[in-house]
Amino acid sequence: MNNYDNFFLGVNNLREAKEYYENTLGLKLKFDFSSKGMLAFNVGDLEPAIILKDKNIFKDIKPTIWFQVENVEKEYEKLLKSGVEFLSRPFKIQTGMAVEFEDPFGNRLGITDYSS
């Protein structure tokens, strides 16, 4: 795992969440994909963002941390052999590939690459 990628949080109302994160917390909007149920905010000048996901669209959203890896498929196979139980097979996202899993304590984690 090379670095943090993004942090995902669920919200009930994207419009209210945008107001809070942008105006109350003073974070800069990184992208607005409200039509897809997501908003992202930068924290300072760092690349990793806080991505808010609409709970009405993403029914199983849990607070999630993604890590950047060189190649999701290779890391997936390596972690499978180590006993990690994934929530799905790797899937395509806008910037590359990703996949999520939960640690033995119920915390959701994921890996992603920038292969696209």
N, C-alpha and C positions, 0 to 999 in steps of 0.2 A: 504494500500500500504506500503510495508516494506522497499523498497529501489529502487534506480535506477537500471535498468537492462542494457539496451543498448540504444545507440543513432544512428539513421539511417539517412544516407544522400545519395542522388542520385548523380551519376556521369555519364558522357557520355563515358568515356574511362577508363576501369579498369587498364590497363597497365600504363597509364599516372598518374592515381590517386595513384597507388601503389608507383610509383617513388616519387611523391610529398609528400605523407604522411610518407613514410619510410625515404627518403633521405633528403628532404627539411625540414620537420617538426621534423624528428628524432624519430617518434613513432615506437614502436616495433610491428611487425606483429604478431597478435594473431592466425589467421587462414586465409587460402587462399582457398576459394571455388569458384575460378574464373570460373570453369566449370558450376557452378550454378548461377553465376553472383554476387558473394559477396566476399568481403575482410573485415577483421576485424583488428583493431589496438588497442592495449592497451594504456592507458594514465597512466603513472606511474605504480604503483603496484595495482591499483584498478581493481576490477573484471569487472565493466561495460566497454564496449568497444564502439568505433566508428565503425559502420558497414557500409561500402560503398556498395550500390546496383546499379547495372548496369541499367541505364534508358532504355536501349534497350530491356531488359528482363522484368523489373518491370516498366511497362508503367505509373502506377499511383503513383510512389514513391513521397513522400513529406518528408521533414525533420520530423522525428518522435522520440518521447521519449517513451521507454517502462519502466514500473514499475514492480518490482517483487512482487508477491502476493503468499499466501500459496496455494490457489486453484483457478484456473481460472474459472472453472464452477460455483463455489459458488459466486465469486466476480462478474462474469458476471450477474448472476441472481439478485444479490443485486443492481448492477448499472442499470440494466434494469428497476427495480422497481423505481429507482430514476430519471428515464427519459433519461438515456444515450441511444443514438442511435448508435448502432454498425455498422461497415462496413460489418461484416459477423458474422457467428456463430463462437465459439471457434474452433481453428484448431490445429492439431498436428504439432509440430516442433521437432527437434532432441532432445532437452532437456526436453520437456514436452508439455504444451499447451500454446496457445496465442490467443489473439483477439485484434483488433484495433478499434478505434472510433475517432471521431473528437469532440473537444469542440465547444461551440457555436460560436467561433471566427475563426474556420477553422484550428486550430492547431491539428495535428495528434498525438494521444497518443495510448498506448497499455498496456496490462497487460500480464504477462507470469508467469508460475510456472516451477519448476524443478521436475516434477512428473515422468519423465522417467529415 
